[in-house]
């Protein structure tokens, strides 16, 4: 297990893998924290920091640390459409925190 939001953890893990296997051929980014259905304006700062730290910065840290490997990043939103539809009805004009973070990874 690794915390992709922790740069020291990422660098240490990459170092361990490279020492065992020599290099990375491919990187598949698929880490993420579950979305919330609350409006961005109602999202606590601590949760938003965790969400961005894992879903956005974690992708960047891992990809950068693996340097030169072919990279694929995915973003899952299973069941998210109904939640965001309800959220938008409750808070017109506001994106949800998870949706806002996902837009930056695409």
DRENDOPA-901366 format. One line per 2 residues: their letters; for each residue x, y, z of N, C-alpha, C, CB. Coordinates in steps of 0.02 Angstrom, whole numbers. Each point is the difference from the previous one (the first is absolute). Glycine has a CB too. Layout:
N
A> X:Y:Z:X:Y:Z:X:Y:Z:X:Y:Z | ...
This chain:
106
XX> 42:-58:0:-42:58:0:45:62:0:-93:-62:61 | 69:114:-95:38:62:-5:-47:59:1:90:-58:-65
XX> -68:112:95:-38:63:1:27:44:-57:-21:-8:126 | -16:12:-181:24:39:-57:0:74:13:-43:-89:-74
XX> 10:112:127:0:70:18:64:20:38:-125:-3:4 | 163:-47:18:61:11:38:60:-9:-46:-56:-39:108
XX> 88:94:-126:55:-3:-49:57:-45:24:-31:114:-38 | 47:-112:102:52:-44:27:-16:-73:-9:27:88:83
XX> -90:-106:-73:-22:-69:-9:5:-21:-73:-78:12:97 | 59:34:-142:4:-14:-72:72:-10:-22:-105:67:-19
XX> 149:-21:39:71:-5:-19:32:-64:27:7:126:-2 | -23:-143:64:27:-61:30:-23:-62:-37:2:58:111
XX> -66:-61:-127:-28:-58:-36:30:-6:-69:-106:12:65 | 113:44:-101:30:-1:-67:72:-25:5:-75:95:-38
XX> 111:-71:87:70:-21:10:4:-76:11:28:114:49 | -74:-141:-7:-1:-72:13:-14:-40:-64:-39:24:117
XX> -9:0:-156:-19:-36:-62:57:3:-50:-120:27:20 | 150:31:-29:55:7:-48:60:-42:21:-39:116:-28
XX> 53:-120:94:56:-41:22:-12:-75:-12:26:87:87 | -90:-107:-88:-17:-70:-12:-6:-17:-74:-58:0:109
XX> 31:47:-148:-17:-16:-70:38:42:-52:-112:-34:42 | 148:84:-20:41:40:-46:-33:63:-26:51:-105:-32
XX> -113:103:13:-35:59:-27:-75:-15:-6:106:36:-62 | -143:16:45:-71:-8:-14:-10:1:-76:-32:56:110
XX> -6:-102:-135:-21:2:-70:-66:38:-6:59:-109:-24 | -104:95:70:-67:29:-3:-22:21:70:-28:-70:-101
XX> -12:122:105:-30:23:63:-75:5:-11:105:63:35 | -143:-92:10:-73:3:-3:-25:33:63:-6:-105:-72
XX> -17:168:66:-25:38:57:-74:-15:10:85:91:-19 | -103:-118:77:-69:-16:13:-18:11:74:4:-84:-94
XX> 36:120:131:-15:14:70:-53:55:4:117:-34:35 | -157:31:15:-49:53:9:-41:-9:63:-5:13:-123
XX> -18:43:150:-46:-3:56:-71:9:-27:87:46:81 | -134:-75:-45:-70:1:-23:-27:71:-2:-16:-113:48
XX> -27:125:-96:-28:68:-6:-52:13:54:20:-4:-123 | -37:67:130:-54:19:44:-55:30:-43:79:21:98
XX> -137:-15:-71:-55:30:-37:-15:70:26:-47:-114:-21 | 93:143:58:-13:67:26:26:53:-49:8:-44:118
XX> -38:101:-116:22:55:-43:70:23:21:-120:37:-18 | 157:-11:-29:68:24:14:0:50:57:31:-20:-120
XX> -81:64:122:-3:51:53:-13:-30:68:-41:82:-85 | 15:-143:88:-13:-34:64:53:-51:19:-120:17:-22
XX> 170:-26:-20:51:-51:12:51:26:51:-16:-45:-117 | 27:8:171:51:20:50:70:2:-31:-71:-50:91
XX> 110:98:-71:68:8:-27:42:-63:8:-7:121:25 | 2:-154:32:40:-60:11:-17:-55:-51:6:28:123
XX> -71:-36:-138:-18:-51:-49:23:21:-70:-99:-32:71 | 91:94:-88:21:24:-66:75:-10:-8:-94:84:-3
XX> 133:-68:55:73:-10:-2:17:-73:-12:16:98:77 | -51:-144:-42:13:-72:-10:-18:-21:-71:-24:-20:122
XX> -33:43:-146:-24:-18:-67:50:23:-54:-119:8:42 | 141:54:-38:47:27:-48:69:-33:9:-63:110:-2
XX> 82:-122:65:65:-32:14:6:-69:-31:4:65:104 | -58:-103:-103:1:-68:-28:-17:0:-74:-32:-45:112
XX> -25:74:-129:-26:-6:-69:36:43:-51:-109:-25:50 | 141:79:-29:34:44:-47:75:0:11:-103:71:-5
XX> 124:-51:64:72:3:14:32:-69:2:-20:105:65 | -16:-155:-41:27:-68:2:18:-26:-70:-68:-22:102
XX> 24:36:-150:14:-19:-70:64:35:-24:-124:-16:-22 | 130:80:37:59:37:-22:64:-26:33:-72:101:-16
XX> 70:-112:82:60:-24:37:22:-68:-25:-37:65:100 | -9:-111:-109:17:-67:-21:28:0:-71:-90:-46:74
XX> 57:82:-120:21:3:-69:69:32:-6:-119:6:-37 | 129:49:72:64:36:-2:56:-44:29:-61:110:11
XX> 47:-145:43:51:-42:32:21:-59:-43:-47:34:109 | 2:-58:-152:15:-57:-43:36:20:-64:-100:-57:47
XX> 107:119:-59:35:31:-56:9:-42:-63:55:61:85 | -86:-41:-139:11:-30:-65:-41:-60:-17:110:42:12
XX> -146:-70:35:-42:-59:-14:-62:21:-38:43:-57:104 | -70:11:-144:-64:12:-32:-53:2:55:37:-58:-109
XX> -79:109:107:-46:11:55:-73:0:-23:88:66:57 | -130:-99:-18:-73:3:-10:-31:19:66:3:-88:-94
XX> -47:137:93:-36:21:60:-74:-7:-12:92:80:32 | -127:-109:16:-72:-8:-6:-35:33:59:15:-109:-63
XX> -77:125:52:-41:30:53:-67:-34:-1:61:112:-10 | -79:-143:65:-64:-35:4:-51:44:35:59:-111:2
XX> -120:105:-25:-54:38:31:-63:-42:3:49:105:-41 | -42:-168:58:-56:-46:2:-55:27:46:77:-97:-23
XX> -136:104:-3:-55:24:41:0:75:12:0:-109:52 | 46:143:-83:8:72:13:-52:43:-34:120:-21:14
XX> -143:2:-73:-46:43:-39:-63:16:39:46:-50:-104 | -77:1:136:-60:13:38:13:46:59:-44:-112:-35
XX> 102:103:67:16:43:56:11:71:-22:51:-97:58 | -15:108:-112:13:68:-22:-63:33:-26:117:-32:-28
XX> -162:-8:-2:-63:28:-24:-41:26:60:1:-79:-100 | -6:38:153:-36:22:60:34:60:32:-39:-118:18
XX> 106:116:-16:37:55:30:-12:65:-38:87:-82:41 | -86:78:-107:-10:60:-40:-71:28:9:83:-43:-83
XX> -130:-1:95:-69:23:12:-3:38:67:-47:-97:-67 | 84:72:116:0:33:66:42:64:0:-15:-111:53
XX> 69:112:-93:46:57:-1:15:20:-72:51:-38:110 | -98:69:-144:11:18:-70:62:44:-8:-124:-7:-21
XX> 164:-8:-30:58:41:-15:63:-19:38:-78:89:-24 | 74:-140:68:60:-20:39:20:-70:-19:-33:74:95
XX> 97:-84:-110:26:-68:-12:14:-33:66:50:35:-109 | -50:-101:109:19:-37:60:76:-1:5:-105:-71:-6
XX> 130:59:66:72:1:11:35:-53:-42:-19:42:115 | -8:-103:-118:31:-53:-37:0:15:-75:-36:-82:88
XX> -19:108:-113:-4:17:-71:50:54:-18:-121:-32:0 | 130:81:45:48:53:-12:71:-27:-5:-76:80:60
XX> 94:-126:-14:67:-30:-1:10:-43:-62:2:1:125 | -55:-38:-146:6:-45:-58:13:39:-64:-77:-80:56
XX> 49:140:-61:9:40:-61:74:15:-13:-114:50:18 | 154:-46:35:70:17:-8:44:-59:-20:-17:87:82
XX> -9:-148:-74:39:-59:-18:-8:-18:-74:-12:-42:117 | -44:60:-146:-15:-19:-69:47:27:-50:-116:-7:31
